[in-house]
């Protein structure tokens, strides 16, 4: 067989919460080349979650070099980056060395600080300016904590000697050997320091959280050349770094949800349902987040409505690593399918609080309805139920806020491989659920954004054929999910305020 001729490719670095995947996307549609490496999770105290930034970078170097060696350096047209978003990193500008562990988006240590800000009357201004809610999920209170506790030297940060950035900015800095200190608008919009209308750092917000503006990365478009890989980084040099987006915005882009009203859900460590809102930034929505979706190189900005669910796929990991009920995540569907339903068991995976549409940092997980007849299969089914019920609650809130009916849901992420779960999701939502042939939408979106910047693909029309349906799940006729949703909401009510019961 004659070997296929070389094809240009864009490599996406997908720096997730539990690992890094580098993935080459080819212009001729051939199968992507991928490499993955996990990195450790650090849990210093209950509700605290940290990462070693160097462990993230080492995973980037390992996977990126692996992919480049398999596709041939001369065929790599650009690098795109997508990342876990609100995770707060701090590093020296000159050396590139981290000065403390990163505080992960799941971390709840600043919940009381958010309460203080809410009691002081800052919520409305923050909601209007940033589109976000006052929750420890976002970056600002994490950096504030680093500065207040002395984990980061405030005087050095005020001089710009220490950078406070999200994971994308950390990786860009490392790739370019410190020559570029930048983030994109989608990641900046998740820090609670960015005015999402002007798409600039807001002096009043920085003052409120006592964050030195000199320590923040430059905000750039999501598609456009940021810099080049540099000698001495462990990566081949002179590769353009040309696309950046937070993981969920990248997934919305990679799912070809380019028109207002289109929506996708990613079933990853958490689940994130995003709806394209078009070019006009709307007012805040109760229980939901307004965020920047992306900004293209021509200045065209797209906004999105987001429901952020903290724990979905992480509940499957808990079944594997915490309980030892399964040895591999791929066994989850078979175990959940071994029973017709959860047998009255309801599981609320509020391991680090509840996100949209509840936003309760004091909630904690529970399993209720256990009897002597409860089996591992019932518990697995309850986990699947919890994933789909959380997504359904967010979708209902979006429909109520926008007045726009949800016509379909495009899905991706590791847990989207479970047909049982997607069928239940279609039944609960009452709309088709469509899974594309390529479910690595976050990486695909980052590759598309970088490729557009470098004219690998000239425009969105050239990308439209990249999205193809692999499986469609239609709502089962005459199926009632009322009892499931009633039990779910009752259990959620019991989980709320667990760490703050007097309220």
N, C-alpha and C positions, 0 to 999 in steps of 0.2 A: 504494500500500500504506500502510495506517495505521501510523505508527511505534509501536513497543512503548512502553508506559508506563515511566517510570523505575522501576528496581528497586534496593533497597539492595544495597550491596556492601561487602566487606571487602578491603582492599588488603594483600597480603603483601609484605614486603621480604625477598627471598631473597639475602642477602649471601654469595655463594659464594667459592671460592678464586681463581677467575680473573675473576669479574665479578659484577655485581649485577642482579637481575631484580626489578622491581616488577610485581605481578600482581593485578588486581581479580577477585575471585570473587563472583559474583552469587547471590542467594538463589533466583532463579527458574530457575537452571540454564543460562542462556544462556552463550555462549562467553566465556571470560575475555578481558580486555584486558591486554596485557602490553607491557613495555618492558625492553630489556636493554642493558647497557653493560659492556664489559670494562675492566679496569684493569691496569697493568703488573705484571709479576713481577720481583723484584729478587734476583739471585744473587751476593752479594758474594764467596763462596768456594764451592768444591765442598762440597755437602751443606748449605749455608746457603740459606735462603729467607726473603725479607722482603717486606712490603708497606708502602706509604706510607698511613697511616690516612686522610689527607686525600683520597687518590685513591679510597678506598672511599666516603667520605662524599660526594664530588662525584658519584660514580656513583649513590648513593642519591638525592640531590637531583634529578639529571637524570631518572632513570627514574620516580621517584615523582611529580614534577610533570607528566611526560608522561602518565602514567596518569590522574592527577586531572583534567587538562584534557580528557580524552576521556570520562570517566564523569560529570563534573559534581560539583563539590565537595559539593553538598547530598545526594548519594546515598551518600557515603562514611560508613559507620557506625563503622568502626574500622580500625586498622592493627595487623597482626601482624608479628613479626620472626622469621626463621630465619637461621642463620648457620653459616659455617665455625667450628668449635667451639674447639679448643685454642689457636688463634692468640692470642698475648699482645700486648696493647696497653697503652701508658702515656700518660696525658695530664694536663694541669693541670686541677684541679677548677674553678678560677675562670674561666679563659679558654676551656677546652675544646680548647686546642691540644695536639697530640701532642708529646711530648718526644723521641721517637726512633722509628725504624721499628718496625712490628709484626714480631714473629718468628712465622713461619707454622708451623702444625701439622706440616708436612713437614720442618721444619728439624732437623738432626742435631747441632748444635754442642755439645749438653750430654750426648752419649753417655758420655763419660768420667766426668762427674759422676754419672750414673746408676750406672755401675760402682762408683764409690766408695761410694755409698749402699748398694748391694747387698753389697759386701764388708764394710761396717760393720754388717750384720745388720738393716737397716731394712725389707727387702722384705716380710716376713710382716706387720708392723704396717701398712704401706701397703696391702698387698693386702686385709687384713681391714677396714680403716677406709674405704677408698675404692673397692674393687672393681677397681682398676686395676693395671697392671704398672709396674715401674720402667723407663720408657722416655722418651727426649727428646720423644716425641710430645706429652706433656701440658704444661700451662701452667706449673707451679710452677718447674721448673728454668729455664725461659725467663725468667721474672721475676727469679729468683735471679741469673741471668747478667747481666741488665740492671743490677741493683743492685751486684753485685760488680765489674763493669767500669766503673761510673760513668756508664753511659748514662742511668741514672735516679738522681737525687739521693736518697740514702737518708734524709737528715734531713727532706727535704720529704715524702717518702712516709710516714715515721713520723708526721708531723703531719696526714696526710690531705690535703695540698695537691696531691699527685700520686696519681692513681687507677691502679691496676693492674687491668685488666679484660679480658674477652674481647670479641669484636667486637660481640656483642649489646649489652653494656653501653655500649660506645663509641657505638653508633648511638642508643640510648635517651638518653644524655647529650646528644648533638647535637640530637635531635628536640625535647627539652624545654628546650633552652638551659641545660643544667646543673642544672635543678631536680630531676631524678631521677637517682640513681646506683644502678642496680639491675641484677641479672642474674636468671635463673631457675634453678630447681633442676637442670634437665637440663644447662645449661652449667656451673654450679658443680661438678657431679659429674665434670666432665672436667678439672678443674684440678689434681687431686691434693692439694687443700687442704680438701676437703669430706668430712665424715662422712656417708655416703649413707644411714645409718639415721636420724640425727637431722636431716639435711638442713640442717646449719649448718657454718660455718667451724670447723675444728678447731684449737684453740690449739697442741696438740702438733705437728701437721703444719706449721703456720705457723712455729713455732719451729725445726723441723728445717730448713726451707728459708730461714729468716731473712727471712720475708715479713711486713712490718708489717700487722697486721690493720686498722689505721686506713685503709689504702690500698685495701681491698677493697670491692667493691660489695655492697649489701644483697641477700640471697637472697630471692626472691619466688616464688610459684607460677607455673606456665607459663600459666595462664589466669586473668585478673583484671586490672583496670585498674591500670596503672603510673603513668600521667600523661597529659598532653595535649601535643600539638605547640604550640610557642611562637612568638610573634612574633619576627622577626629571624633565623629559622633558614633562610630560603629556602623554607620549606614553609608552606602554608596553616595557620593556627593553629586551636586548639581541636578537633583530631581526637583521639579517645581512642586511646592506645597500650595495647593490652589483651591481647596474647598474645605469648609468646616461647618458643622451643624451639630447641635445637641442631638442625642440619639433619637428622641421621639420626633423631633422636627425632621430629621433626616429620614426616618421611616415614613412619615407622611409624604415627603418628596419622592422617596423610592417606591411608594405604592401608587405613584402617578395621580395623587389626589391634588391636582393642580387647579381645580375649579371650586368655587365657593359652594359649600354644602356637602362636599365629599368627606368621608370619614374613614379612619383606620383605627385598629386596636392592636397593640403589641403585647403579647403574652411573654414577658421576660421575667426577670427577678420580681419586678412589680408589673402592673399593667397600666398602659397609658392610652387612653382614647382621645384622639385629636380630630377636630373638625375644621376644615379650611373655612375661614371667614372672609377671605378676599383682602382687598387693599385698605379697607377702612377699619381703624381700631375702634371696637365697640366699647360701651361702658362695662364696668365689672359685672360678673354674673355670680349669683349666690351659689356658694359651694364649688365653684369652678375657677379655673385660671385662664386669664387672657394672656397670650404669649406671642412673641414674634415667631412666625414659622420659618421664614428665611428672607434674605435680601439678595437679589441677583446683582451682577456687576453693573447693570444699567440703572441701579437704584430702585428697582421695583421691589416693594416690600409686601409680603403676605403675612397676615395675622391668623392665629388659630385659637380655638377654644379647646381647653384641655381638662380632662379629668385624670388626676394622678392617684393611682392605687398602689400602696406601698408594697404589699406582699401578695403575689399570686404564684409565680414559678418558685419563689423562695419557700413556699409551703411544701412544694414537691421536694425541694432540697432538704427541708426539715424532716420529711418522711424518710428520706434516704440517710442523711447524716446524723440527724438528731435521734430518731427513733429506731433506725435500722429496719424499718418495715419492708423497704425495697433496697436492692443493691445497686440499681441503676435507674435513672429517671425514666428510661424507656419502658420500664415495667409498670409504670403508673397506670396507663390506660387499661392494660389487661387486668390489673388488680381491681380497679374501679368498675370494670365491666363484669366482674365475677358476681355482682349482686344487682338486682333490678333497680334498687334505689339505696339511699343512705340509711334506711331502717330507722328513721326518726332522729338520726344524729345530725347536728348542725355544728360546723366548725367556723369560727370567725378568726382569721389569721392576722389579728391586730398585734403582731409581735413588737412593732415599734410605733403603735398608734394607728389611727385611721386617717386616710387621706380623703379625697373627694368621694361623695359630696358632703361628708360628715365633718372632717377636719377636727379630730379629737386626739391630741398628742398624749392624753392620759388614758386612752383605751388600751386594753391588752387582750391578747388572744384567749379564746376559750373553746372548749369542746363540750357540748351539752346534748343530753338525750341518750347517754350511754346506758345500756342494759347488759345483763349477763350474756345476751345473744349478740352483742356488738362484735364484729369481726374486723380484721385489717381491711377487708374489702369495703365495709361500711365507712370506715374512716377515710379511705382513699376516695370514695364516692363523695363524701362530705367536703373534701378538699376541692374536688372538681366543681361541686355545687357552689362553693364559696367564691371561686374564681369567676364563674359566670354571673352570679348574683351581684357581685361588686360592679362588674362591667355594665350590667343592666341598669343598676341604680344611676351610674354616671350618664349613660345614654338617655335615660328618662329626664334627667336634669337638663341636658343639652337641648332636647326637643322642647321642653317647657320654656327655656330661656330664649331660644331663637325663633320658636314658632315654626321651625322647619322640620318636616317629617324626615326620619332616617329611612332612606330607601334601600341601602345595603351597607354592610360593614366589611371592609377589607382587613384581613388579619395576617399577622406574622409573628415571629418570635418562636423560641424553642418549644413552648407548650402548645403552639398551634398545630403541632403534629398529631395531637389527640383528636381524632374524629369524633369520639364520644363527647368531648367537651364542646366542640364546635357545633354539633347537632343540638346540644342542650342550649347553647348560646342563641342559635337561630330560633329555637322554640320560645325562649324567654323574650327575645326582642321582637319576634314576629316579622322579621325581614331576612332576606338571604344573607348568608355569611360566605364570603368568597376568599379562598386561600390561593395565592399565586403560586406559580411553579417555582419561583425563587422567593423563599420566605426570609432571606437575610436582607430585609428591606432597609435596615439602618445602614449597613455597609453599602448597599446599592445606592441609597440617597447620597451618601458622602462621595461615592465615585461619580455619580451624575453631576453633582455640584462642581467637583474639581474638573471633570471632563468638559463641562460647558465653558469653564473659564479658559481652558487651553484649546478650545475648538476641536476637541476630540469628537464631540457631538455639537453641531452648529446651533441647535435650538431645541426647544421642548418637543416639537413635532418629530424630530429625529430620534427622540427617546421613547415615543409613545408605544412603539411595538415591543419594547423591552418588557412590558407588564403583560403577563398571560395568566389566565385562570387555570389552576391545576385541579381544584376541587370546589364544589359548590354545595352548601348545606341549606336546604329549604325548610321553613317551619313545618313541622308535622301537623296535618289537619286534625282538628278536634282534640288538641292536646291542651290541657289546662295546667298552668304553672302557678296558679294562685296560692296553693297550699305551700309550695316551696318558698315563694317570696314572703308569705306571711311568717313562716317559721324563721326565715333568715332575718327579717327585720326585728323580730322579737329577740333573737339572739344578739343582734348588734346592739340593741338597747341595753342588754345585760352587760355587755363588754365595755360600754362607755363609762368614762370617768373612774376607772378602776384604781388609778393611782391618786385620785383626788376626789374620793367619794363624798366628802362633805359638800361638794358643789353638785 
